[in-house]
């Protein structure tokens, strides 16, 4: 499964994309207020691309960099402060979203020209 295929992901799909078990994802939702996936009307979690990017970032900080939960929280707070100065960067995902929107806009302009 690739990230480009969909806009929303179930907890099982999030597990496949990130390698993080669902029970850990649920635990991280309790620990990290920034990780709050939306819910479908059925109550199932609905992760978006930014959530997937955040999960991968938390995973890297915990497992690769060896930070504690408290250390990751502190790191994410600092990152949030930096993002306020550079809003186009959010876990490397926003820049991709902006590029996709620009491409979509160009394609829509071409379609509009064809319809005229």
C-alpha angles and dihedrals in degrees: 000000000000127000092235093061098074145018098214130041134195120228089260091053090047088054092052092048097046106024090233117132118240094243089056091048090053090049092050089052087060093046101041114049090193090066104074113141117201119249129235118229086263089059095250117139117258111201120196128205093267089054090053090050091049092049090052090049093050090047091052093048094048102038105026103030093034098228121158123239088261090049092051091049090052091047092050092049090053091047090051090053091050092048090057086064092043106029094174092070120074115152089320091290104096094060089056090049092052090050091050091050091051091050091048091049092053091049092050091050089053091050091048091052090051091052093053 
